[in-house]
């Protein structure tokens, strides 16, 4: 195990993360909100800590193995979450404990959007910006960003990309070199973000809010600069902009890149996962809208569709924006919406959940097993988009599904053991594991009322969901540590 190489990369990333404190400092100085000092102190601590870890092993030149890639991914995420909590910890109002600060940082970097802060509107502008920035940086994965600069350290990056990138088919590259792939992904990511900022601004948001919400929309994070989330504006145009960009961000970024490079929209219409993604979203939006109308939650069908469709898009893409307190809606809708987050967006997107392609493969494999009962000797391939899917991928998807559901069940039991009621337990674990954010019960408005042990469990759930189970759990196997 190349521990020195792992230490070198993590130290470099921690030192480099001091740079993420600079934009909040500028925001603080611009708005004179008095919080510049806490970000300056945080930057100094990160730089010093990172150099202390990096310098002793700066001369190490060692090629990474796949196992080292897993170590770096998990170690980097944990390190950046812990140091990213510093500004929250140094805040005097609200006065957050370390568990709360880490929870907020984990929620931001994993793009979950769950929060323990109860009066967001009262936060300094720089802190508001920092929360949104955390989600934007976490959206495409800090490790993918790091891959673009790893050649400076003479360390290959393919192992990192395979360990961190969401989805079952991780070996496909957009460009021949992994560094160019990372840069291509970020080019698309930045372009969509800038477009989203402009759209929000045209829809009526002030520039500060437009930037903040574009960050969390494209990252599919859900943090807002206001307690009421997008309901603060009560503006259908803002909601339409949010819906469009949530849908866009939930699509495989490889498709965005291919469509941009070919200057053709045909790529989107040919993708089987995108077709299912769009179809499910449309059907679920209709179900939610008619349910709201027939239960009398809203008086008109237009209002029912406005709120129902928005919430379906927000939950299925695991963004977590709200325009109404859906946790208070009657009938089956709150549970229905939470369950949609398990589907999630497309593989290769910034969305959480299991991903649509896995749901497709699980469904088609299940149908194949039923057909085999009727025709035991038949050879029935599982195909997606006319292409046969290998048994290796099918096995990996079934293994992922089992671990996903088992993790959900175990953490729900652990949460109830801490004294949390059943509704809050299952919904908050689901919301954190899928990186959705909003939950039901006591965690409906926010997570501030939960005990510290529950917050630690949910923080682990967020990381499990963001790294898609395998990357984190593989470190817990004895075989991983044997040479």
Wavefront OBJ file of the C-alpha trace (Angstrom):
o trace
v 0.000 0.000 0.000
v 1.504 3.347 -1.043
v 0.724 5.298 2.119
v 3.355 7.945 1.307
v 1.780 8.637 -2.074
v -1.656 8.797 -0.455
v -0.360 11.192 2.208
v 1.241 13.334 -0.478
v -1.953 13.765 -2.468
v -4.151 14.403 0.588
v -1.697 16.959 1.972
v -1.583 18.733 -1.371
v -5.382 18.838 -1.576
v -5.767 20.188 1.964
v -3.199 22.915 1.300
v -4.889 23.707 -2.008
v -8.297 23.839 -0.343
v -7.176 27.001 1.455
v -7.896 28.698 -1.875
v -11.624 27.971 -1.476
v -11.610 30.433 1.442
v -10.570 33.337 -0.796
v -13.906 33.963 -2.611
v -15.831 34.182 0.718
v -13.235 36.692 1.953
v -13.908 38.870 -1.097
v -17.660 38.523 -0.575
v -17.277 39.500 3.081
v -15.217 42.579 2.190
v -17.706 43.585 -0.513
v -20.718 43.355 1.808
v -18.808 44.405 4.973
v -20.418 41.575 6.939
v -17.512 41.202 9.379
v -16.802 37.516 8.645
v -13.592 37.923 6.634
v -11.432 37.079 9.654
v -12.878 33.612 10.178
v -12.168 32.719 6.545
v -8.639 34.152 6.753
v -7.983 32.069 9.873
v -9.465 28.994 8.178
v -7.270 29.519 5.098
v -4.148 29.832 7.243
v -4.982 26.653 9.183
v -5.659 24.674 5.995
v -2.474 25.875 4.330
v -0.355 25.080 7.383
v -1.961 21.683 7.975
v -1.738 20.717 4.329
v 1.934 21.645 4.061
v 2.701 19.792 7.296
v 1.213 16.634 5.739
v 2.662 17.173 2.250
v 6.236 18.366 2.796
v 7.612 15.252 4.577
v 6.677 13.105 1.554
v 6.969 15.672 -1.240
v 9.794 13.746 -2.919
v 7.892 10.467 -3.139
v 7.408 9.284 -6.713
v 5.235 6.219 -6.710
v 2.665 4.967 -9.212
v -0.773 4.484 -7.705
v -2.510 1.145 -7.691
v -6.292 0.817 -7.747
v -6.378 0.297 -3.967
v -4.395 3.490 -3.475
v -7.004 5.295 -5.543
v -9.762 4.154 -3.174
v -7.678 5.300 -0.203
v -7.104 8.719 -1.717
v -10.744 9.213 -2.641
v -12.092 8.328 0.802
v -9.233 10.026 2.664
v -9.543 13.208 0.624
v -13.302 13.428 1.098
v -13.035 12.887 4.848
v -10.157 15.357 5.177
v -11.873 18.053 3.126
v -15.147 17.596 4.978
v -13.382 17.950 8.340
v -11.367 21.017 7.367
v -14.308 22.446 5.423
v -16.191 22.563 8.721
v -13.764 25.160 10.139
v -15.681 28.291 9.050
v -18.890 26.881 10.559
v -17.036 26.000 13.760
v -15.530 29.492 14.056
v -18.917 31.173 13.644
v -20.162 32.914 16.777
v -23.758 33.257 15.594
v -25.041 30.627 15.301
v -22.699 28.872 17.693
v -22.256 25.399 16.176
v -20.616 22.434 17.848
v -18.108 20.343 15.894
v -20.647 17.621 15.054
v -23.030 20.237 13.651
v -20.211 21.946 11.729
v -19.057 18.639 10.218
v -22.664 17.711 9.377
v -23.124 21.010 7.495
v -19.799 20.598 5.702
v -20.537 16.977 4.778
v -23.978 17.978 3.527
v -22.445 20.690 1.375
v -19.593 18.730 -0.185
v -21.721 15.634 -0.813
v -24.434 17.903 -2.314
v -27.027 16.508 0.082
v -28.579 19.798 1.167
v -29.594 18.715 4.672
v -28.996 21.537 7.143
v -28.899 22.068 10.893
v -28.987 25.876 10.611
v -32.390 27.222 11.587
v -32.068 30.892 10.634
v -30.298 30.919 7.293
v -31.467 34.431 6.388
v -29.517 35.858 9.344
v -26.159 34.382 8.280
v -23.419 36.725 7.005
v -23.314 36.965 3.223
v -19.877 35.350 3.062
v -21.081 32.312 5.030
v -24.136 32.027 2.778
v -21.851 32.107 -0.237
v -19.495 29.540 1.314
v -22.335 27.047 1.824
v -23.330 27.337 -1.826
v -19.707 27.121 -2.977
v -19.204 23.892 -1.020
v -21.999 22.283 -3.003
v -20.701 23.559 -6.320
v -17.224 22.166 -5.643
v -18.668 18.855 -4.482
v -21.042 18.620 -7.418
v -18.706 17.151 -9.988
v -16.456 15.707 -7.331
v -13.425 17.314 -5.798
v -11.443 14.287 -6.883
v -12.338 14.800 -10.543
v -11.114 18.382 -10.184
v -7.935 17.099 -8.542
v -7.330 14.718 -11.441
v -6.744 17.755 -13.636
v -3.824 18.848 -11.453
v -2.435 15.456 -10.402
v 0.045 15.366 -13.323
v 1.872 18.113 -11.423
v 2.529 15.458 -8.778
v 3.535 12.856 -11.418
v 0.742 10.548 -10.284
v -1.689 8.846 -12.655
v -5.327 9.694 -12.214
v -7.385 6.919 -13.807
v -7.642 5.027 -10.514
v -9.134 8.099 -8.834
v -11.617 8.716 -11.620
v -12.912 5.131 -11.528
v -13.271 5.212 -7.739
v -15.182 8.481 -7.581
v -17.286 8.735 -10.741
v -20.949 7.769 -10.151
v -22.572 5.010 -12.158
v -21.935 1.341 -12.998
v -19.928 1.850 -16.209
v -16.886 3.803 -15.100
v -14.239 2.958 -17.685
v -15.648 5.081 -20.501
v -13.589 8.194 -21.130
v -14.675 11.231 -23.149
v -11.121 11.971 -24.267
v -8.038 9.736 -24.584
v -6.363 11.100 -21.444
v -7.960 11.200 -18.009
v -6.681 14.737 -17.379
v -8.406 15.949 -20.518
v -11.556 14.113 -19.423
v -11.596 15.960 -16.095
v -11.053 19.281 -17.841
v -13.819 18.519 -20.342
v -16.259 17.701 -17.530
v -15.447 20.922 -15.724
v -15.763 22.957 -18.903
v -19.305 21.686 -19.370
v -20.040 22.131 -15.647
v -18.867 25.752 -15.596
v -20.722 26.540 -18.818
v -24.037 25.219 -17.474
v -23.470 27.095 -14.190
v -22.868 30.442 -15.930
v -25.977 29.934 -18.066
v -28.008 29.095 -14.950
v -26.781 32.244 -13.153
v -27.893 34.388 -16.079
v -31.299 32.645 -16.253
v -31.965 33.115 -12.528
v -30.981 36.786 -12.788
v -33.358 37.316 -15.716
v -36.105 35.542 -13.744
v -35.911 38.150 -10.981
v -33.236 37.064 -8.513
v -30.570 39.470 -7.325
v -27.093 38.567 -8.591
v -25.927 37.204 -5.212
v -28.919 34.866 -4.957
v -28.636 33.931 -8.627
v -25.003 32.854 -8.193
v -25.734 30.956 -4.983
v -28.735 29.107 -6.367
v -27.027 28.338 -9.672
v -24.219 26.730 -7.676
v -26.611 24.480 -5.773
v -28.888 23.816 -8.775
v -26.182 22.606 -11.151
v -24.544 20.670 -8.294
v -27.990 19.220 -7.458
v -27.359 20.252 -3.864
v -30.410 22.124 -2.626
v -28.811 24.629 -0.242
v -30.489 28.019 -0.427
v -29.678 31.512 0.774
v -33.108 31.676 2.431
v -34.963 29.539 4.969
v -37.946 29.232 2.617
v -35.777 27.929 -0.240
v -37.282 28.880 -3.619
v -40.641 29.601 -1.971
v -39.012 32.869 -0.842
v -39.656 34.318 -4.310
v -43.052 32.700 -4.982
v -42.199 33.206 -8.648
v -43.251 30.625 -11.290
v -40.482 31.832 -13.623
v -37.813 31.140 -10.998
v -39.308 27.695 -10.469
v -39.268 26.962 -14.202
v -35.589 27.977 -14.427
v -34.778 25.767 -11.450
v -36.720 22.841 -12.919
v -34.988 23.083 -16.301
v -31.495 23.188 -14.848
v -32.212 20.451 -12.297
v -33.275 18.210 -15.167
v -30.195 19.206 -17.197
v -27.843 18.566 -14.271
v -29.445 15.167 -13.737
v -28.389 14.049 -17.238
v -25.105 12.234 -17.887
v -22.456 14.908 -18.446
v -20.866 12.706 -21.095
v -23.991 13.341 -23.185
v -23.646 17.094 -22.686
v -20.024 16.899 -23.790
v -20.789 14.771 -26.848
v -23.705 16.992 -27.886
v -21.522 20.089 -27.501
v -18.583 18.598 -29.415
v -20.799 17.380 -32.278
v -23.034 20.474 -32.173
v -26.022 18.119 -32.358
v -28.980 17.340 -30.112
v -29.321 13.870 -31.609
v -27.114 12.423 -28.868
v -29.802 13.098 -26.278
v -32.586 11.443 -28.257
v -30.559 8.271 -28.786
v -29.663 7.652 -25.145
v -31.841 4.911 -23.565
v -31.188 6.010 -19.984
v -32.273 9.572 -20.751
v -35.492 8.318 -22.343
v -36.412 6.380 -19.190
v -35.310 9.303 -16.983
v -37.591 11.730 -18.832
v -40.489 9.275 -19.017
v -40.411 8.463 -15.303
v -40.209 12.120 -14.381
v -43.205 12.967 -16.584
v -45.353 10.122 -15.209
v -44.450 10.832 -11.586
v -45.146 14.551 -12.082
v -48.645 13.719 -13.327
v -49.278 11.379 -10.386
v -48.194 13.976 -7.824
v -50.116 16.790 -9.498
v -53.409 14.906 -9.703
v -52.956 13.650 -6.135
v -52.555 17.235 -4.895
v -55.647 18.293 -6.810
v -57.951 15.447 -5.803
v -56.931 15.633 -2.124
v -57.796 19.341 -2.123
v -54.271 20.450 -1.201
v -54.534 23.087 -3.948
v -57.734 24.505 -5.410
v -56.772 24.485 -9.075
v -55.156 21.917 -11.325
v -52.675 24.569 -12.474
v -51.414 25.151 -8.921
v -51.347 21.430 -8.276
v -49.192 20.869 -11.347
v -46.952 23.825 -10.473
v -46.087 22.509 -7.020
v -46.371 18.795 -7.736
v -44.192 18.745 -10.870
v -41.556 20.954 -9.258
v -41.281 18.735 -6.199
v -41.070 15.573 -8.297
v -38.205 17.060 -10.332
v -36.480 18.284 -7.173
v -36.711 14.932 -5.380
v -36.018 12.607 -8.292
v -32.903 14.573 -9.214
v -32.118 14.599 -5.450
v -31.711 18.384 -5.474
v -33.922 19.080 -2.475
v -35.266 22.544 -3.339
v -38.764 23.175 -2.034
v -41.526 25.568 -3.016
v -43.923 24.166 -0.415
v -43.579 22.106 2.794
v -44.128 18.763 1.049
v -43.495 16.917 4.321
v -46.841 18.317 5.505
v -48.804 17.222 2.433
v -51.493 14.646 3.091
v -52.087 11.229 1.525
v -49.188 9.138 0.203
v -47.235 12.009 -1.372
v -44.487 12.629 1.245
v -43.438 8.964 1.248
v -43.862 8.786 -2.538
v -41.471 11.713 -3.027
v -38.872 10.305 -0.638
v -38.931 6.994 -2.541
v -38.345 8.798 -5.857
v -34.943 9.882 -4.564
v -33.858 6.229 -4.530
v -34.110 6.251 -8.336
v -32.085 9.442 -8.701
v -30.738 10.909 -11.917
v -28.618 9.483 -14.711
v -25.208 7.902 -14.225
v -22.420 10.413 -14.793
v -24.541 13.293 -13.496
v -24.308 15.256 -10.272
v -27.475 13.554 -8.965
v -27.617 11.077 -6.106
v -29.741 7.965 -5.725
v -29.107 4.577 -7.324
v -29.148 6.076 -10.867
v -31.666 5.361 -13.609
v -29.367 3.007 -15.534
v -29.167 0.700 -12.520
v -32.952 0.712 -12.177
v -33.221 -0.222 -15.866
v -30.752 -3.076 -15.466
v -32.438 -4.338 -12.290
v -35.827 -4.303 -14.025
v -34.624 -6.090 -17.158
v -32.689 -8.680 -15.201
v -35.803 -9.350 -13.100
v -37.887 -9.792 -16.258
v -35.234 -12.161 -17.617
v -35.459 -14.294 -14.463
v -39.246 -14.513 -14.862
v -38.819 -15.555 -18.517
v -36.283 -18.194 -17.477
v -38.925 -19.800 -15.279
v -40.968 -20.366 -18.425
v -38.010 -21.183 -20.732
v -35.261 -22.585 -18.457
v -32.826 -23.332 -21.290
v -33.290 -20.111 -23.239
v -30.398 -17.676 -23.652
v -31.938 -14.285 -22.931
v -29.483 -11.364 -22.974
v -30.067 -8.161 -21.032
v -29.856 -5.274 -23.480
v -29.789 -1.502 -23.011
v -30.067 0.613 -26.142
v -29.606 -2.467 -28.317
v -26.291 -3.315 -26.642
v -25.879 -6.489 -24.633
v -24.922 -5.890 -21.004
v -22.246 -8.182 -19.611
v -22.971 -10.471 -16.693
v -20.161 -8.724 -14.801
v -22.060 -5.423 -14.888
v -25.323 -7.147 -13.945
v -23.645 -8.805 -10.951
v -22.103 -5.519 -9.858
v -25.492 -3.781 -10.065
v -27.205 -6.477 -7.982
v -24.404 -6.302 -5.429
v -24.730 -2.528 -5.301
v -28.504 -2.806 -4.854
v -28.136 -5.221 -1.936
v -25.527 -3.058 -0.196
v -27.621 0.069 -0.797
v -30.762 -1.406 0.748
v -28.800 -3.101 3.551
v -27.087 0.206 4.408
v -30.468 1.918 4.467
v -31.956 -0.722 6.762
v -29.008 -0.871 9.175
v -28.697 2.905 9.539
v -32.459 3.272 10.012
v -32.290 0.771 12.880
v -29.271 2.566 14.361
v -31.087 5.890 14.172
v -34.153 4.555 15.964
v -31.795 3.134 18.608
v -30.654 6.691 19.364
v -34.238 7.672 20.214
v -35.362 9.073 16.855
v -38.951 8.210 15.887
v -39.555 5.791 13.007
v -40.804 8.318 10.427
v -37.907 10.673 11.026
v -35.423 7.770 11.057
v -36.316 6.083 7.779
v -36.912 9.335 5.895
v -33.745 11.085 7.082
v -31.581 8.038 6.299
v -33.213 7.844 2.867
v -32.722 11.587 2.320
v -29.033 11.431 3.317
v -28.143 8.146 1.608
v -29.666 9.360 -1.676
v -28.175 12.846 -1.137
v -31.660 14.362 -1.320
v -31.625 16.479 1.860
v -35.212 17.240 2.955
v -36.862 14.512 5.036
v -40.091 13.929 6.972
v -41.073 14.057 10.633
v -38.791 16.043 12.927
v -36.268 16.423 10.099
v -38.841 18.006 7.789
v -37.922 21.671 8.370
v -34.246 20.918 9.254
v -32.025 18.467 11.137
v -31.249 20.704 14.116
v -33.470 18.744 16.516
v -31.670 15.421 16.056
v -29.124 14.194 18.594
v -25.393 14.213 17.829
v -25.168 10.432 17.400
v -27.918 10.547 14.800
v -26.114 13.351 12.967
v -22.902 11.295 12.861
v -24.792 8.302 11.424
v -26.433 10.523 8.821
v -23.074 12.071 7.918
v -21.785 8.566 7.181
v -24.915 7.960 5.096
v -24.181 11.080 3.029
v -20.637 9.930 2.294
v -21.820 6.399 1.475
v -24.311 7.815 -0.986
v -21.874 10.243 -2.581
v -19.168 7.603 -3.067
v -21.750 5.012 -4.092
v -21.281 2.451 -1.313
v -18.497 0.309 -2.826
v -15.738 2.923 -2.587
v -16.211 3.330 1.158
v -17.161 -0.221 2.138
v -14.215 -1.765 0.283
v -11.931 -0.171 2.881
v -13.663 -2.212 5.582
v -12.781 -5.570 4.024
v -9.697 -7.435 5.363
v -8.672 -8.377 1.809
v -8.194 -4.702 0.938
v -5.383 -4.345 3.485
v -3.548 -7.528 2.490
v -0.793 -7.190 -0.105
l 1 2 3 4 5 6 7 8 9 10 11 12 13 14 15 16 17 18 19 20 21 22 23 24 25 26 27 28 29 30 31 32 33 34 35 36 37 38 39 40 41 42 43 44 45 46 47 48 49 50 51 52 53 54 55 56 57 58 59 60 61 62 63 64 65 66 67 68 69 70 71 72 73 74 75 76 77 78 79 80 81 82 83 84 85 86 87 88 89 90 91 92 93 94 95 96 97 98 99 100 101 102 103 104 105 106 107 108 109 110 111 112 113 114 115 116 117 118 119 120 121 122 123 124 125 126 127 128 129 130 131 132 133 134 135 136 137 138 139 140 141 142 143 144 145 146 147 148 149 150 151 152 153 154 155 156 157 158 159 160 161 162 163 164 165 166 167 168 169 170 171 172 173 174 175 176 177 178 179 180 181 182 183 184 185 186 187 188 189 190 191 192 193 194 195 196 197 198 199 200 201 202 203 204 205 206 207 208 209 210 211 212 213 214 215 216 217 218 219 220 221 222 223 224 225 226 227 228 229 230 231 232 233 234 235 236 237 238 239 240 241 242 243 244 245 246 247 248 249 250 251 252 253 254 255 256 257 258 259 260 261 262 263 264 265 266 267 268 269 270 271 272 273 274 275 276 277 278 279 280 281 282 283 284 285 286 287 288 289 290 291 292 293 294 295 296 297 298 299 300 301 302 303 304 305 306 307 308 309 310 311 312 313 314 315 316 317 318 319 320 321 322 323 324 325 326 327 328 329 330 331 332 333 334 335 336 337 338 339 340 341 342 343 344 345 346 347 348 349 350 351 352 353 354 355 356 357 358 359 360 361 362 363 364 365 366 367 368 369 370 371 372 373 374 375 376 377 378 379 380 381 382 383 384 385 386 387 388 389 390 391 392 393 394 395 396 397 398 399 400 401 402 403 404 405 406 407 408 409 410 411 412 413 414 415 416 417 418 419 420 421 422 423 424 425 426 427 428 429 430 431 432 433 434 435 436 437 438 439 440 441 442 443 444 445 446 447 448 449 450 451 452 453 454 455 456 457 458 459 460 461 462 463 464 465 466 467 468 469 470 471 472 473 474 475 476 477 478 479 480 481 482 483
